[in-house]
Amino acid sequence: MRNQAIEAISNEKIIVIVRGVEREQLIPLAETLYSGGLRLLEITYDATGKVSDEYMAESLAMLVKHFEGRGMYFGSGTVLTERQVELTAQAGGAFIISPDVNVDVIKKTRELGLVSIPGALTPSEATAANRAGADFVKLFPVTTMGTSYIKAIRAPLSHIKFLAVGGVNPDNVKDFMATGICGVGVGGGLANAQMVKDGKLDEIEALARTYVERLK
């Protein structure tokens, strides 16, 4: 599944970041995003510890089982420990996304056959992640850095497959992709927990379609 997941990330380009959505709302949300043309979804662990890692992994496993055979790829976000990597692998997740460069997490991810996507911002962090075995490097947060920074960092590091996360929206997603990155991560601007809670799934599906259209 690892090679298929890498191909899917390269082709689909948009990873939806889901944070703070109740378990019973996850399948309806994922179905909405699927209908909108999106195929990559990240379920984040709770760094505060208020929600257990095991609970989040169970939610991930539920989604993986529900979408089996439909070409939807799921993974975990905010992965800070090797134990979380193990839980994700057991749940059937395809990729691991972190906010930082943790060599132990990267190595465990590769050891278990998952796609490694650590977060970095500086050239030193990005190259350290790449040397440790990362498949993609998530430039995070790019909210205030903008496209000029991405172009600058890619010039000497063109061998690294970058994703951009932080501040990506329908109006700028095409500009971000034009920098030569492989894809983007989109969170609250698409999989908004309050919108889900309010039942605004039609609006979320329309937003998903907009993102897909902008990348054509």
Buried (B, 14 or more C-beta within 10 A) or exposed (E): BBEEBBEBBEEBBBBBBBBBBEBEBBBBBBBBBBEBBBBBBBBBBBEEEEBEBEEBBEBBBBBBEBBEEEEBBBBBBBBBBBBBBBBBBEBBBBBBBBBBBBBEBBBBBBEBEBBBBBBBBEBEBBBBBBEBBBBBBBBBBBEEBBBEBBEEBBEEBEEBBBBBBBBBBBEBBEEBBEBEBBBBBBBEBBBBBEBBEEEBBEEBBEBBBBBBEBBE
